[in-house]
Amino acid sequence: MAWPELASPYERRSIIQGMKVRDEGGKKLGHVAFIGQEHLFVRRWPFSLHWSEVPLSRVRHVARGSVVLEGRFPNGLPETDKALRGEIPTQTYPLVEPPGVGAAHT
């Protein structure tokens, strides 16, 4: 299988929570916990309290049910200290009021 020259941003959009994360050699590194703007947060197993943080630029390929990262990680991904995380993942969506709703209350 030939690797693409550049990781496609369209492939990165299809990453969802719970997908398996693997290195180029096929070694399982964990599961996707959250997807941030610049980082992918990975847990060793689905309910682990210990997280790792990987830049989205390291995503090489998105296959069915798994995310493949550039490089090999023989000792697994290093844990990230909670105080040093690059961004705070959130699942809060912006609240938008549909047009005309505010006029009905006045």
C-alpha positions, 0 to 999 in steps of 0.5 A, spaced: 500 500 500 502 506 498 502 512 503 499 518 500 504 524 500 500 529 504 495 527 509 488 530 507 484 535 511 478 531 508 480 525 512 481 528 518 474 530 518 472 523 518 475 522 525 470 520 530 471 518 538 472 511 539 476 510 533 483 506 534 489 509 533 495 506 530 502 507 528 505 506 521 507 499 523 500 497 525 501 497 533 495 499 537 496 506 541 489 507 544 483 510 542 481 517 540 478 520 546 477 527 543 478 531 537 481 538 538 482 544 533 490 542 533 491 536 537 488 529 537 487 526 544 488 519 545 487 514 551 490 507 552 483 504 552 476 507 552 475 508 559 482 510 561 484 516 565 491 517 562 491 521 556 496 522 550 496 528 546 498 528 538 498 534 533 493 533 528 499 534 523 502 527 525 495 524 522 498 520 516 491 516 514 484 515 516 482 508 515 476 504 516 475 504 524 482 507 525 487 513 525 494 511 522 500 516 525 506 518 522 512 514 525 513 508 530 512 509 537 515 502 540 514 504 548 507 507 546 505 514 546 507 519 552 502 521 557 500 528 557 500 532 564 493 535 565 496 542 566 500 542 560 495 540 555 495 544 549 487 546 548 481 544 552 477 539 549 469 541 549 463 538 547 459 544 548 456 547 541 454 554 540 447 556 541 444 559 535 437 562 536 433 561 529 431 567 526 424 570 528 424 566 535 426 573 539 420 576 535 415 571 537 417 573 545 416 580 545 
